[in-house]
Amino acid sequence: MTLSYLACPFRHIDPNIQKKRCLIAHYVAAKLSLQGHLIFSPLTHNSLLIDIIEDKVPPEHWMRFDLTILAACNKLIVLKLEGWESSKGVQREILFAQEKKILIEEMDPPKENLISSFNV
């Protein structure tokens, strides 16, 4: 079975955009899981921890953790949310996947009206 890692941008000066990015990641991870995919979504799996300890650990802590998980995955799914091409985190995950010969797939984000009706 294939384990996939869902990458998308997170950090933004506007905290509402960060929350929206998390919500979209949750939605996509849930939809993919319902379709039978095994998905690791850093924003979904770490968002509660980030809320509690973000200011107590350096940003590199999260990337080390994420790349450790990505190394165990068969596929990197890049969710093309606005800012994905300039996101240092997403670009680092793509480079890591390329180095490790992990399959990379790009995915368009879901339509906005689907997200607004999604409860987390």
GROMACS elastic network, one bead per residue, 0.5 to 0.9 nm:
[ bonds ]
;  ai    aj funct       b0    kb
    1    37     6  0.85379   500
    1    38     6  0.78959   500
    1    74     6  0.89558   500
    2    37     6  0.74486   500
    2    38     6  0.66464   500
    2    39     6  0.87981   500
    2    73     6  0.73444   500
    2    74     6  0.57198   500
    2    75     6  0.72522   500
    3    37     6  0.74154   500
    3    38     6  0.50253   500
    3    39     6  0.60010   500
    3    40     6  0.74852   500
    3    72     6  0.77860   500
    3    74     6  0.54785   500
    3    75     6  0.65766   500
    3    76     6  0.89036   500
    4    37     6  0.76010   500
    4    38     6  0.61359   500
    4    40     6  0.61970   500
    4    41     6  0.85578   500
    4    70     6  0.81301   500
    4    73     6  0.55541   500
    4    74     6  0.59772   500
    4    76     6  0.57099   500
    4    77     6  0.66779   500
    5    38     6  0.86597   500
    5    39     6  0.58301   500
    5    41     6  0.59762   500
    5    42     6  0.79164   500
    5    69     6  0.79554   500
    5    70     6  0.61469   500
    5    73     6  0.64017   500
    5    74     6  0.81208   500
    5    75     6  0.62497   500
    5    77     6  0.58936   500
    5    78     6  0.83158   500
    6    25     6  0.77282   500
    6    28     6  0.86123   500
    6    29     6  0.73994   500
    6    39     6  0.68338   500
    6    40     6  0.61151   500
    6    42     6  0.71661   500
    6    43     6  0.87102   500
    6    75     6  0.87151   500
    6    76     6  0.61934   500
    6    78     6  0.60568   500
    6    79     6  0.68401   500
    7    25     6  0.83912   500
    7    41     6  0.68876   500
    7    42     6  0.73209   500
    7    43     6  0.84162   500
    7    76     6  0.70309   500
    7    77     6  0.60372   500
    7    79     6  0.59410   500
    7    80     6  0.87056   500
    7    84     6  0.88135   500
    7    89     6  0.85354   500
    7    90     6  0.61411   500
    7    93     6  0.74961   500
    7    94     6  0.87105   500
    8    21     6  0.77723   500
    8    25     6  0.74181   500
    8    41     6  0.88949   500
    8    42     6  0.88571   500
    8    43     6  0.83157   500
    8    77     6  0.86233   500
    8    78     6  0.60158   500
    8    79     6  0.51172   500
    8    80     6  0.67268   500
    8    81     6  0.64847   500
    8    83     6  0.86201   500
    8    84     6  0.61443   500
    8    87     6  0.82103   500
    8    89     6  0.82434   500
    8    90     6  0.60701   500
    9    12     6  0.84888   500
    9    18     6  0.84764   500
    9    21     6  0.71756   500
    9    79     6  0.82813   500
    9    80     6  0.84365   500
    9    81     6  0.69012   500
    9    82     6  0.79057   500
    9    83     6  0.64145   500
    9    84     6  0.53059   500
    9    85     6  0.86789   500
    9    86     6  0.86036   500
    9    87     6  0.56915   500
    9    88     6  0.83265   500
    9    89     6  0.69591   500
    9    90     6  0.61616   500
   10    17     6  0.81930   500
   10    18     6  0.54993   500
   10    19     6  0.83998   500
   10    21     6  0.61056   500
   10    22     6  0.72133   500
   10    43     6  0.76007   500
   10    83     6  0.89436   500
   10    84     6  0.89135   500
   10    87     6  0.80716   500
   10    89     6  0.83355   500
   11    14     6  0.84926   500
   11    15     6  0.82635   500
   11    17     6  0.83306   500
   11    18     6  0.59804   500
   11    21     6  0.88995   500
   11    87     6  0.81613   500
   11    89     6  0.89738   500
   12    15     6  0.66160   500
   12    16     6  0.86344   500
   12    17     6  0.65208   500
   12    18     6  0.59416   500
   13    16     6  0.88791   500
   13    17     6  0.80675   500
   13    18     6  0.82742   500
   14    17     6  0.54606   500
   14    18     6  0.67602   500
   15    19     6  0.62545   500
   15    20     6  0.86063   500
   16    19     6  0.50212   500
   16    20     6  0.61195   500
   16    21     6  0.85804   500
   17    21     6  0.60989   500
   17    22     6  0.85985   500
   18    21     6  0.51031   500
   18    22     6  0.63144   500
   18    23     6  0.87077   500
   19    22     6  0.50917   500
   19    23     6  0.62160   500
   19    24     6  0.86958   500
   20    23     6  0.50037   500
   20    24     6  0.61959   500
   20    25     6  0.85808   500
   21    24     6  0.51582   500
   21    25     6  0.61689   500
   21    26     6  0.86020   500
   21    43     6  0.83127   500
   21    81     6  0.77268   500
   22    25     6  0.50433   500
   22    26     6  0.60965   500
   22    27     6  0.85524   500
   22    43     6  0.56959   500
   22    44     6  0.66736   500
   22    47     6  0.74283   500
   23    26     6  0.50501   500
   23    27     6  0.61458   500
   23    28     6  0.86774   500
   23    43     6  0.87487   500
   23    44     6  0.82352   500
   23   115     6  0.75145   500
   23   118     6  0.83863   500
   23   119     6  0.88618   500
   23   120     6  0.74071   500
   24    27     6  0.50063   500
   24    28     6  0.61458   500
   24    29     6  0.84653   500
   24    81     6  0.88041   500
   24   109     6  0.77631   500
   24   110     6  0.78122   500
   24   115     6  0.65176   500
   25    28     6  0.52184   500
   25    29     6  0.59618   500
   25    30     6  0.84157   500
   25    41     6  0.69477   500
   25    42     6  0.86394   500
   25    43     6  0.65169   500
   25    44     6  0.64653   500
   25    79     6  0.81115   500
   26    29     6  0.51953   500
   26    30     6  0.60276   500
   26    31     6  0.85641   500
   26    41     6  0.76590   500
   26    43     6  0.74682   500
   26    44     6  0.53672   500
   26    45     6  0.88751   500
   26   120     6  0.74953   500
   27    30     6  0.51814   500
   27    31     6  0.61568   500
   27    32     6  0.86212   500
   27   110     6  0.86478   500
   27   114     6  0.87966   500
   27   115     6  0.68643   500
   27   118     6  0.69496   500
   27   119     6  0.86530   500
   27   120     6  0.81075   500
   28    31     6  0.50729   500
   28    32     6  0.60603   500
   28    33     6  0.84219   500
   28    79     6  0.86996   500
   28   109     6  0.80802   500
   28   110     6  0.76248   500
   29    32     6  0.52025   500
   29    33     6  0.60289   500
   29    34     6  0.85814   500
   29    37     6  0.88820   500
   29    38     6  0.89807   500
   29    39     6  0.63117   500
   29    40     6  0.76102   500
   29    41     6  0.64424   500
   29    44     6  0.76953   500
   30    33     6  0.50355   500
   30    34     6  0.61326   500
   30    35     6  0.86535   500
   30    39     6  0.86028   500
   31    34     6  0.50991   500
   31    35     6  0.63644   500
   31    36     6  0.89268   500
   31    37     6  0.89067   500
   32    35     6  0.50293   500
   32    36     6  0.66096   500
   32    37     6  0.54631   500
   32    38     6  0.77271   500
   32    39     6  0.71301   500
   33    36     6  0.51072   500
   33    38     6  0.60954   500
   33    39     6  0.64630   500
   34    37     6  0.72445   500
   40    43     6  0.89917   500
   40    44     6  0.80150   500
   40    45     6  0.72973   500
   40    69     6  0.80458   500
   40    70     6  0.85244   500
   40    73     6  0.86196   500
   41    44     6  0.51795   500
   41    45     6  0.59129   500
   41    46     6  0.81935   500
   42    45     6  0.51746   500
   42    46     6  0.55685   500
   42    47     6  0.76766   500
   42    62     6  0.87585   500
   42    66     6  0.66422   500
   43    46     6  0.53271   500
   43    47     6  0.52344   500
   43    48     6  0.88634   500
   43    50     6  0.87566   500
   44    47     6  0.56305   500
   44    48     6  0.82004   500
   45    48     6  0.75948   500
   45    49     6  0.83509   500
   46    49     6  0.52333   500
   46    50     6  0.59774   500
   46    51     6  0.86459   500
   46    62     6  0.86740   500
   47    51     6  0.62028   500
   47    52     6  0.87431   500
   48    51     6  0.51599   500
   48    52     6  0.64548   500
   48    53     6  0.87969   500
   49    52     6  0.51018   500
   49    53     6  0.59264   500
   49    54     6  0.72730   500
   50    53     6  0.54385   500
   50    55     6  0.83216   500
   50    62     6  0.89052   500
   51    54     6  0.60541   500
   51    55     6  0.87726   500
   52    55     6  0.82243   500
   52    56     6  0.86943   500
   53    56     6  0.51476   500
   53    57     6  0.66622   500
   54    57     6  0.58778   500
   54    58     6  0.77328   500
   54    59     6  0.79220   500
   55    58     6  0.74410   500
   55    59     6  0.88461   500
   57    60     6  0.81402   500
   57    61     6  0.64188   500
   57    62     6  0.83678   500
   58    61     6  0.55567   500
   58    62     6  0.77446   500
   59    62     6  0.56760   500
   59    63     6  0.69178   500
   60    63     6  0.50581   500
   60    64     6  0.61032   500
   60    65     6  0.85669   500
   61    64     6  0.53230   500
   61    65     6  0.63537   500
   61    66     6  0.86872   500
   62    65     6  0.51730   500
   62    66     6  0.60660   500
   62    67     6  0.86013   500
   63    67     6  0.59691   500
   63    68     6  0.84086   500
   63    89     6  0.73287   500
   63    92     6  0.87438   500
   63    93     6  0.85922   500
   64    67     6  0.53298   500
   64    68     6  0.62029   500
   64    69     6  0.87913   500
   65    68     6  0.51926   500
   65    69     6  0.64746   500
   65    70     6  0.87129   500
   66    69     6  0.51818   500
   66    70     6  0.60658   500
   66    71     6  0.86236   500
   66    93     6  0.83403   500
   67    71     6  0.60234   500
   67    72     6  0.87716   500
   67    92     6  0.89493   500
   67    93     6  0.69535   500
   67    96     6  0.75374   500
   67    97     6  0.89495   500
   68    71     6  0.52762   500
   68    72     6  0.69843   500
   69    72     6  0.53721   500
   69    73     6  0.67782   500
   70    73     6  0.50785   500
   70    74     6  0.81395   500
   70    75     6  0.82375   500
   70    76     6  0.74937   500
   70    93     6  0.78598   500
   70    96     6  0.83706   500
   70    97     6  0.75523   500
   70   102     6  0.87123   500
   71    74     6  0.81147   500
   71    96     6  0.83313   500
   71    97     6  0.77360   500
   71   100     6  0.73848   500
   71   102     6  0.82037   500
   73    76     6  0.73760   500
   73   102     6  0.74617   500
   74   101     6  0.89432   500
   74   102     6  0.57188   500
   74   103     6  0.64834   500
   75    97     6  0.81398   500
   75   102     6  0.55278   500
   75   104     6  0.58033   500
   75   105     6  0.73325   500
   76    93     6  0.81877   500
   76    94     6  0.76067   500
   76    97     6  0.69228   500
   76   102     6  0.67648   500
   76   103     6  0.61088   500
   76   105     6  0.61729   500
   76   106     6  0.83271   500
   77   103     6  0.84622   500
   77   104     6  0.59686   500
   77   106     6  0.56557   500
   77   107     6  0.66751   500
   78    81     6  0.87181   500
   78    84     6  0.81221   500
   78    90     6  0.76608   500
   78    94     6  0.81349   500
   78   104     6  0.73127   500
   78   105     6  0.61543   500
   78   107     6  0.59271   500
   78   108     6  0.85268   500
   79    84     6  0.76059   500
   79   105     6  0.87303   500
   79   106     6  0.61233   500
   79   108     6  0.60319   500
   79   109     6  0.61322   500
   80    83     6  0.78475   500
   80    84     6  0.56816   500
   80    85     6  0.79679   500
   80   106     6  0.67342   500
   80   107     6  0.59227   500
   80   108     6  0.53053   500
   80   109     6  0.60326   500
   81    84     6  0.56596   500
   81    85     6  0.88303   500
   81   107     6  0.89586   500
   81   108     6  0.73711   500
   81   109     6  0.60027   500
   82    85     6  0.79666   500
   83    86     6  0.54490   500
   83    87     6  0.59657   500
   84    87     6  0.50852   500
   84    88     6  0.85036   500
   84    89     6  0.87682   500
   84    90     6  0.63420   500
   84    91     6  0.78158   500
   85    88     6  0.83426   500
   85    90     6  0.75241   500
   85    91     6  0.70045   500
   86    89     6  0.88195   500
   86    90     6  0.80493   500
   86    91     6  0.73933   500
   87    90     6  0.53210   500
   87    91     6  0.60941   500
   87    92     6  0.84689   500
   88    91     6  0.52036   500
   88    92     6  0.60264   500
   88    93     6  0.86086   500
   89    92     6  0.51088   500
   89    93     6  0.62043   500
   89    94     6  0.86650   500
   90    93     6  0.50350   500
   90    94     6  0.61726   500
   90    95     6  0.86315   500
   91    94     6  0.50395   500
   91    95     6  0.61611   500
   91    96     6  0.85396   500
   92    95     6  0.51101   500
   92    96     6  0.60840   500
   92    97     6  0.85585   500
   93    96     6  0.50631   500
   93    97     6  0.61129   500
   93    98     6  0.85914   500
   94    97     6  0.50859   500
   94    98     6  0.61648   500
   94    99     6  0.86339   500
   94   104     6  0.74990   500
   95    98     6  0.50551   500
   95    99     6  0.61823   500
   95   100     6  0.86400   500
   96    99     6  0.50794   500
   96   100     6  0.61794   500
   96   101     6  0.84733   500
   96   102     6  0.83622   500
   97   100     6  0.50884   500
   97   101     6  0.58625   500
   97   103     6  0.71666   500
   97   104     6  0.71591   500
   98   102     6  0.60805   500
   98   103     6  0.77670   500
   98   104     6  0.78443   500
   99   102     6  0.77515   500
  101   104     6  0.88012   500
  107   110     6  0.89848   500
  109   112     6  0.85352   500
  110   113     6  0.84525   500
  110   114     6  0.68277   500
  110   115     6  0.72478   500
  111   114     6  0.56348   500
  111   115     6  0.69551   500
  112   115     6  0.52889   500
  112   116     6  0.64346   500
  113   116     6  0.52437   500
  113   117     6  0.66925   500
  114   117     6  0.56387   500
  114   118     6  0.66440   500
  115   118     6  0.51561   500
  115   119     6  0.84691   500
  116   119     6  0.81323   500
